[in-house]
Amino acid sequence: MVRKQAWLTLRAKIDEQTAEPILLGKLRNHFEERFRYGEGGVPRVWKPEDDIDGAFKTAKDEVFLHRCGLITVSHILDSGAGALIFSHEL
């Protein structure tokens, strides 16, 4: 009974953290960190010869990959596969 309550509590926390406004904020922050800051977390100073479009595309692609990982975790939980994996423990 305690394990079941623990899994229900975990699921509630995951649902809270994957709510659309929270998730969009995390993705926006992830993008801004990649686009605004260079290696070592130093703010970028853009010059006319810099490849801003390339930096934008790289940051966007990294956010897309990050998003795919979040969607995969969410899909596993929504599909019930998580319940199948841990059902013997409940």
C-alpha positions in Angstrom: 0.0 0.0 0.0 2.9 2.4 0.8 4.6 1.6 -2.5 1.3 2.3 -4.4 0.9 5.7 -2.6 4.6 6.5 -3.5 4.0 5.8 -7.2 0.8 7.8 -7.2 2.6 10.7 -5.5 5.5 10.4 -8.1 2.9 10.4 -10.9 1.2 13.5 -9.5 4.6 15.3 -9.4 5.5 14.3 -12.9 2.1 15.5 -14.2 2.7 18.8 -12.4 6.1 19.2 -13.9 4.9 18.3 -17.4 1.9 20.7 -17.5 2.0 22.8 -20.6 3.0 26.2 -19.0 5.8 24.6 -17.0 7.1 22.5 -19.9 7.0 25.5 -22.3 8.9 27.6 -19.7 11.6 24.9 -19.4 11.9 24.6 -23.1 12.2 28.4 -23.5 14.9 28.6 -20.8 16.8 25.7 -22.4 16.7 27.5 -25.8 17.8 30.9 -24.3 20.7 29.3 -22.4 21.9 27.7 -25.7 21.4 30.8 -27.8 22.4 33.7 -25.5 25.4 32.1 -23.9 28.5 30.6 -25.5 31.0 28.0 -24.3 31.5 28.1 -20.5 28.3 30.1 -19.9 29.7 33.4 -21.1 27.2 35.7 -22.7 27.6 36.0 -26.4 28.5 39.3 -28.0 27.2 39.2 -31.5 29.3 40.7 -34.3 28.1 41.3 -37.9 30.2 38.4 -39.2 28.8 35.9 -36.6 26.5 33.1 -37.8 23.4 34.1 -35.8 21.2 31.9 -37.9 23.4 28.9 -37.4 23.5 29.5 -33.6 19.7 29.9 -33.6 19.3 26.6 -35.5 21.7 24.8 -33.2 19.9 26.0 -30.1 16.5 25.2 -31.6 17.7 21.7 -32.6 19.0 21.0 -29.1 15.6 22.1 -27.6 13.9 19.8 -30.0 16.0 16.8 -28.9 15.4 17.8 -25.3 11.7 18.0 -26.0 11.7 14.6 -27.6 13.2 13.1 -24.5 10.5 14.7 -22.3 7.7 13.5 -24.6 9.1 9.9 -24.6 9.0 9.8 -20.8 5.5 11.3 -20.8 4.4 8.8 -23.4 5.7 5.8 -21.4 3.9 7.0 -18.4 0.6 7.7 -20.3 0.8 4.4 -22.1 0.8 2.4 -18.9 4.2 0.9 -19.6 5.4 2.3 -16.3 2.7 0.5 -14.5 3.6 -2.7 -16.2 7.2 -2.4 -15.3 6.5 -1.7 -11.6 3.2 -3.7 -11.2 5.0 -6.5 -9.4 6.1 -4.1 -6.7 2.6 -2.7 -6.0 
